Amino acid sequence: MDAHENLSAQSEARRQAPDRRWSPGETARQDVLLRYLGAVAAAAAGHGAPAERLSARARPAPPSPTPPPSPFPEPGQPVVREVREVMDVPAAHIRAGLPYRDIARVLAREQAGALPVVDAQDHVVGVVSESDLLAKVAFEASGHRPGPIGGLRERRLHGKARGDTAADLMTSPAITVLPGATVAEAAWLAALSRLKRMPVTDREGRLVGIVRRDALLQALIRDDAGIRAEIEAMVEAICPPADRDAMQVAVHDGIVELTGRMQAATARRLLAEIERIADVVEVKNLLGPGT
């Protein structure tokens, strides 16, 4: 059997092999990811170009139009969390003049793949990563030099790799977020930029914290008890006592199940409000007509 026939046989064997069983908890992880993506998509839909107003470098954008008021009373509205509530403080960082060997030590100590680079006034001037250090070592080890007709990108990478400090090696400008941005907006920006960590800066661009993608996820995706508490507040505000006493709310993995009895008009209003909750995956309406 030649190499081509061997490869074909291996491909056919993989196609015929039974699917790998999901590990315990895989379904829950998939569900959390879908809920997170839903919240990020909602943020993107509500803010056409959040990067224009989330970063300290951006020019102020005109205020967005005021959305129509919700028919649901204020006490039941979900709390909108801001980046300042979930960011890490103090923020690990690297000074612009730090030599690259010391950069490697700081990244290892902080167990981070990348860190913001700041100047003497704590302004974020870039981000330096393990990839930047590896590129430097690879260029030095290879001895390769771009020729006179080498690509512009190749010459730029080579020039960057010859540097010895964070200011030489960093990627600039850095993508940052303001502490007053909402968690959903920051999650959208992180997804758009494919970042696991983002520096948080004040309006002058000074570093005030670091926000991690997993912290954004945890803030966006509430547990079932949190979702149920919000729905129960809605029921209290919307439904008359007779309907409240005749129905039950259950939440499992973001899926809301309503059972019991309720007047049709009240049920429609309640369902509409529940479906507006970003981290609700599905609503199962098992309500019968009220008496």
Number of C-alpha atoms within 10 A of each C-alpha: 7 6 8 8 10 11 12 11 13 10 11 11 11 11 10 8 8 8 8 6 7 8 7 8 9 11 12 12 12 11 15 22 14 14 22 22 19 18 24 25 17 15 21 18 11 13 15 10 13 18 20 14 18 26 24 21 20 11 10 11 11 7 7 9 6 6 7 6 8 9 9 14 12 10 11 18 15 12 8 10 16 19 26 19 14 18 23 17 13 10 16 18 23 25 18 23 16 16 17 20 12 13 23 17 11 18 19 13 9 12 9 14 14 25 24 30 27 22 16 9 9 18 17 28 21 23 25 28 19 16 13 21 19 13 17 21 13 13 17 14 9 8 7 10 13 15 9 7 7 10 10 10 10 13 16 11 16 18 16 19 21 15 15 16 18 27 24 20 26 25 18 15 11 18 24 27 29 24 26 16 19 20 29 24 26 30 31 23 24 22 14 12 12 10 14 17 22 25 29 32 24 18 15 11 21 18 27 21 23 26 27 19 20 12 18 26 20 14 19 23 20 17 16 17 13 12 23 18 14 18 24 16 14 19 23 14 17 20 17 13 11 13 20 17 12 15 17 16 14 16 21 14 19 23 15 22 16 19 16 17 20 23 16 13 10 15 22 12 14 18 15 11 19 19 14 9 15 19 24 22 17 14 16 13 14 13 18 16 12 16 9
